[in-house]
Amino acid sequence: MKRRVFVTGIGLVSPHGCEPQEVFRRLYAGESAIRKVRTGTAEYGSDVLLAPCGLSTQDVIPKSQSFVMDRVSKLAVVAAYNALNSAGLLESEGHCKKPSAAVYMGCGLGGSQSLEDAYRAYWEKRTRKPKPTSVPMIMANAPAAHISMRFRLNGPSLTYSIACASSAVAVGEAFRAIRDGYSDVAVAGGTESMINDGSISAWEMLGVLAKEHESGAHASSRPFAVDRTGFVLGEGAAVLILESEESVLARETNALAEVVGYGVSNDAHNLTQPAVDGQVLAMRAALSDASLEPLLVDYINAHATATPAGDLVEVQAIKQVFGEKPRGLAISSTKSMHGHLVGAAGALEFLISVLALAEKKIPPTAFLTDPDPQCDLDCVPCVGRSAPSLRYAMSNSFAFGGTNASLLARAV
Amino acid sequence: MSSYEDIKELLVTKFEVKPELIEPGATLADLGLDSLSTAELIFDIAEKYDLDIPDNRADFTTLGEAVKMVDELRRAKVGSA
């Protein structure tokens, strides 16, 4: 028996802030959170394009836990707190009202700052003695573990580390677990924080990061534009509370949207180059999962990171699935404003899609003043769009390693 | 400041131990420190006084024993300087 699954809460710590409605308002207005930040040491540091986020752990993370948490885990716990709170699932002492809830989190790199600190102890301080808490701070499943501990959740606590698709897969797998009856409630999302120079310089050498645009640092992430040069690393965490229909009805709570489909595939092609066929498989699988005709989809929050190759491949894949000139299908990449949150990207962008459905508004692809003629879909350039009949939204996440994940949600 | 006062301050500020619980006879478990917190505490003390704490010396149960170990290592360090 397949059960219906709803989104009943959302929580964020994002480059645009922590309050989802306010974050959505800013995205809808085309506001970028990207800026130039000085990183690293005095000797080798650099001014880097980034979309960092602010973090306040007050009242959420006790000091007695703080010393054993990398920033990536703190982001995750605060986002989970906000999500559980918005779902009405927090008891007065701050634990979750549903102790059997599961935790499904995505994370690309784990505690990257703690890893850098451990290496710095070795190379700079010339000692074999990094902090004794280094290992549990670095491990990729620490964010999920901290969520389970903080809110006393005894359900499965699982981590998906699949680069840019990590948290889309986490949300998709949580959706399946609830639909198939393994869980009633899941805390599902992703977190990423690698704003440290060791990580950043490695990304730089891969040749995928954006160059500063002549109109300003804020306008440097330019998906679908003819002058796109790559992506900007973002930081943050996004968490959704997924809940079975039975649980929603029993609690008499409101849902923001229904999750209706999830498709996942692999390109089996190349570690970093995307492939049309694999992306087509994922989108078709999500549609099939939802028993939905392609023409019913109103909006796609694209993966589109603004790399020259990636955006074009996604456009070609969308055309294969939805037609050369799909009528009434709007596509936008909000990475133009919040950057690429890697392990948190899928959850953040699905969360934005859920808000688009709830508010009947499509956020734009910012800075799309000069579209690539080869990206000739309706990419909602520069200006957000009111969409009173918005009903179905898809969110794409395509990863290094070839994993493609598509999520589908329906307005309630 | 004495080692005892330093460690007491660390316990209160970093590990959120209630000051009224802190007395030399209290075990680290009494103070709410698990093995990870204890390892971190020893690490912090070693950093603060620039001590090399041998594994066999870190085998203490009470706060008083910990302070005694730290005092001895600090004296040995001064003596060897």
HADDOCK unambig.tbl for C-alpha pairs under 7 A between the chains (distance, minus, plus):
assign (segid A and resid 63 and name CA) (segid B and resid 14 and name CA) 6.36 0.50 0.50
assign (segid A and resid 63 and name CA) (segid B and resid 15 and name CA) 6.37 0.50 0.50
assign (segid A and resid 63 and name CA) (segid B and resid 16 and name CA) 6.38 0.50 0.50
assign (segid A and resid 64 and name CA) (segid B and resid 14 and name CA) 6.56 0.50 0.50
assign (segid A and resid 64 and name CA) (segid B and resid 15 and name CA) 4.52 0.50 0.50
assign (segid A and resid 64 and name CA) (segid B and resid 16 and name CA) 5.61 0.50 0.50
assign (segid A and resid 131 and name CA) (segid B and resid 43 and name CA) 6.91 0.50 0.50
assign (segid A and resid 132 and name CA) (segid B and resid 39 and name CA) 6.14 0.50 0.50
assign (segid A and resid 132 and name CA) (segid B and resid 40 and name CA) 6.09 0.50 0.50
assign (segid A and resid 133 and name CA) (segid B and resid 36 and name CA) 6.67 0.50 0.50
assign (segid A and resid 133 and name CA) (segid B and resid 40 and name CA) 6.73 0.50 0.50
